[in-house]
Amino acid sequence: MSSLEAGPHSAGFWDTYWRGTHENAAHKEGGAQEPVLARFWEEFFRRELAARTAPAILDLACGNGAVTGHARRLVPELRVHCSDFSLSALLDLQRRYPGCPCVAADAACLPLAAASFDLVVSQFGLEYAGNAALEEAAGLLAPGGVMALLVHVHEGAIYRECEYNRDTVAALQSLNILGLAREAFAAGFALNRGQCSPDEFRAAERAFTPAVRGLEQLLRDRGPAVAGGLLQQLYQDIAHMYRRMSAYEPGDILQWLTGMAAELEAYSGRMQSMLDAAWSHSTLDTLIDRVVSRGFRLVQRDQLAVTGSTLPAAWTLVLARD
């Protein structure tokens, strides 16, 4: 496997997401880590690495390497192979772990040799590739190998949070605040050039004001951190630019409005993809039955709850190949 091989598909808005997190301090170590998730991986790797010499490890749907980080904190020189649909995520991972062998590919159709890994691991990633991905991943295990997964739970804590954030963005989009902002800014620039009357500008501003008030109400009701702080940032940026309109070029404002509309759409798409990916009890039962019927053994099936919630956030699934 070369150090970085491109897969056949575009990673879409997830690739944009990972590209945008490169300079985000919250993601420099692979993203925010819940203590309960970190404990799961620490216990898993301590147990499995103690029993093996130079194991071949695959971090599947790895993002920018949260699970790889857990393994390498225990054994810094450990060689971990990584795969993700997003080339940007892998490039970020390689900045953190130079020389880490990576492949950009769909987890449901991996260009990797069967039975070639002692350990296959994934955290909140495999499920995005669809139900076929579990059998694909299991087929990568060598005899005696073990696969450990953390997977989104349907109707669980993360599911509910994603649903709430998606609906919040939908409520914002229903205000048409960006379209009305575009008209208000255009009228303001036209007024400054003497190309429209004060009454025309005030009419555009009056049409824009209810949308701003609606955004303010959303922030009061749902808090500044909702949707990853995206609404709060939008509100602050609009307020800053609107008060200082003469300091900007019209093209700069138009570019910002277009970019913000795309960011909101991408964010909503990411939330929906999380909802679509989550595994229900029945889905998990079916998938486990398929893998077990192929000669794999179920070692663990459980749920983890994260801080501040009584709802489960993750399925823990451990399977072994005898």
Solvent accessible surface area in square Angstrom, and as a share of the most:
residue,aa,sasa,rsa
1,M,104,0.46
2,S,58,0.37
3,S,71,0.46
4,L,52,0.26
5,E,60,0.27
6,A,85,0.66
7,G,24,0.23
8,P,111,0.70
9,H,105,0.47
10,S,95,0.61
11,A,14,0.11
12,G,41,0.39
13,F,75,0.31
14,W,54,0.19
15,D,25,0.13
16,T,66,0.39
17,Y,54,0.21
18,W,37,0.13
19,R,138,0.51
20,G,61,0.58
21,T,7,0.04
22,H,62,0.28
23,E,129,0.58
24,N,67,0.34
25,A,82,0.64
26,A,61,0.47
27,H,32,0.14
28,K,97,0.41
29,E,114,0.51
30,G,8,0.08
31,G,12,0.11
32,A,93,0.72
33,Q,58,0.26
34,E,50,0.23
35,P,75,0.47
36,V,24,0.14
37,L,9,0.04
38,A,29,0.22
39,R,132,0.48
40,F,23,0.09
41,W,0,0.00
42,E,73,0.33
43,E,108,0.48
44,F,2,0.01
45,F,1,0.00
46,R,136,0.50
47,R,127,0.46
48,E,18,0.08
49,L,23,0.11
50,A,91,0.70
51,A,84,0.65
52,R,59,0.21
53,T,132,0.77
54,A,94,0.73
55,P,13,0.08
56,A,33,0.26
57,I,1,0.00
58,L,0,0.00
59,D,1,0.00
60,L,1,0.00
61,A,17,0.13
62,C,13,0.08
63,G,8,0.08
64,N,1,0.00
65,G,0,0.00
66,A,12,0.09
67,V,5,0.03
68,T,2,0.01
69,G,2,0.02
70,H,15,0.07
71,A,1,0.00
72,R,60,0.22
73,R,140,0.51
74,L,49,0.25
75,V,43,0.25
76,P,89,0.56
77,E,141,0.63
78,L,15,0.08
79,R,144,0.53
80,V,3,0.02
81,H,31,0.14
82,C,0,0.00
83,S,1,0.01
84,D,14,0.07
85,F,82,0.34
86,S,1,0.01
87,L,73,0.36
88,S,14,0.09
89,A,0,0.00
90,L,0,0.00
91,L,74,0.37
92,D,10,0.05
93,L,0,0.00
94,Q,34,0.15
95,R,130,0.47
96,R,50,0.18
97,Y,26,0.10
98,P,108,0.68
99,G,59,0.57
100,C,4,0.02
101,P,6,0.04
102,C,0,0.00
103,V,2,0.01
104,A,5,0.04
105,A,3,0.02
106,D,36,0.19
107,A,9,0.07
108,A,29,0.22
109,C,97,0.58
110,L,15,0.08
111,P,86,0.54
112,L,26,0.13
113,A,70,0.55
114,A,80,0.62
115,A,39,0.30
116,S,46,0.30
117,F,9,0.04
118,D,39,0.20
119,L,0,0.00
120,V,0,0.00
121,V,1,0.01
122,S,1,0.00
123,Q,30,0.13
124,F,39,0.16
125,G,9,0.09
126,L,1,0.00
127,E,5,0.02
128,Y,74,0.28
129,A,29,0.22
130,G,32,0.31
131,N,69,0.35
132,A,61,0.47
133,A,0,0.00
134,L,0,0.00
135,E,44,0.20
136,E,55,0.25
137,A,0,0.00
138,A,0,0.00
139,G,13,0.13
140,L,5,0.03
141,L,0,0.00
142,A,18,0.14
143,P,99,0.62
144,G,41,0.40
145,G,0,0.00
146,V,15,0.09
147,M,0,0.00
148,A,0,0.00
149,L,1,0.00
150,L,1,0.00
151,V,1,0.00
152,H,11,0.05
153,V,7,0.04
154,H,72,0.32
155,E,71,0.32
156,G,0,0.00
157,A,15,0.12
158,I,36,0.18
159,Y,27,0.10
160,R,111,0.40
161,E,103,0.46
162,C,6,0.04
163,E,44,0.20
164,Y,103,0.39
165,N,14,0.07
166,R,63,0.23
167,D,61,0.32
168,T,0,0.00
169,V,0,0.00
170,A,53,0.41
171,A,32,0.25
172,L,0,0.00
173,Q,70,0.31
174,S,92,0.60
175,L,52,0.26
176,N,82,0.42
177,I,3,0.02
178,L,21,0.11
179,G,23,0.22
180,L,35,0.18
181,A,0,0.00
182,R,93,0.34
183,E,101,0.45
184,A,0,0.00
185,F,3,0.01
186,A,56,0.44
187,A,16,0.12
188,G,4,0.04
189,F,16,0.07
190,A,16,0.12
191,L,58,0.29
192,N,96,0.49
193,R,134,0.49
194,G,66,0.64
195,Q,123,0.54
196,C,28,0.17
197,S,45,0.29
198,P,71,0.45
199,D,93,0.48
200,E,100,0.45
201,F,34,0.14
202,R,113,0.41
203,A,46,0.36
204,A,19,0.15
205,E,55,0.25
206,R,157,0.57
207,A,48,0.37
208,F,8,0.03
209,T,49,0.28
210,P,83,0.52
211,A,3,0.03
212,V,23,0.13
213,R,132,0.48
214,G,17,0.17
215,L,1,0.00
216,E,31,0.14
217,Q,79,0.35
218,L,20,0.10
219,L,19,0.09
220,R,160,0.59
221,D,94,0.49
222,R,77,0.28
223,G,22,0.21
224,P,85,0.53
225,A,83,0.64
226,V,10,0.06
227,A,2,0.01
228,G,73,0.70
229,G,21,0.20
230,L,17,0.09
231,L,0,0.00
232,Q,49,0.22
233,Q,87,0.39
234,L,0,0.00
235,Y,63,0.24
236,Q,87,0.39
237,D,33,0.17
238,I,9,0.05
239,A,27,0.21
240,H,80,0.36
241,M,16,0.07
242,Y,45,0.17
243,R,168,0.61
244,R,105,0.38
245,M,17,0.08
246,S,100,0.64
247,A,83,0.64
248,Y,61,0.23
249,E,116,0.52
250,P,58,0.37
251,G,46,0.44
252,D,75,0.39
253,I,3,0.02
254,L,86,0.43
255,Q,134,0.60
256,W,51,0.18
257,L,2,0.01
258,T,76,0.44
259,G,40,0.38
260,M,12,0.05
261,A,43,0.34
262,A,61,0.48
263,E,82,0.37
264,L,4,0.02
265,E,113,0.51
266,A,17,0.13
267,Y,21,0.08
268,S,21,0.14
269,G,20,0.19
270,R,26,0.09
271,M,14,0.06
272,Q,64,0.28
273,S,25,0.16
274,M,37,0.16
275,L,12,0.06
276,D,104,0.54
277,A,10,0.08
278,A,13,0.10
279,W,5,0.02
280,S,30,0.19
281,H,110,0.49
282,S,75,0.48
283,T,37,0.22
284,L,0,0.00
285,D,62,0.32
286,T,65,0.38
287,L,1,0.01
288,I,10,0.05
289,D,93,0.48
290,R,102,0.37
291,V,0,0.00
292,V,65,0.37
293,S,92,0.59
294,R,124,0.45
295,G,53,0.51
296,F,11,0.05
297,R,117,0.43
298,L,71,0.36
299,V,78,0.45
300,Q,59,0.26
301,R,82,0.30
302,D,78,0.40
303,Q,57,0.25
304,L,33,0.17
305,A,48,0.37
306,V,22,0.13
307,T,107,0.62
308,G,84,0.81
309,S,38,0.25
310,T,139,0.81
311,L,74,0.37
312,P,32,0.20
313,A,1,0.00
314,A,0,0.00
315,W,5,0.02
316,T,0,0.00
317,L,1,0.00
318,V,3,0.02
319,L,1,0.00
320,A,5,0.04
321,R,73,0.27
322,D,114,0.59
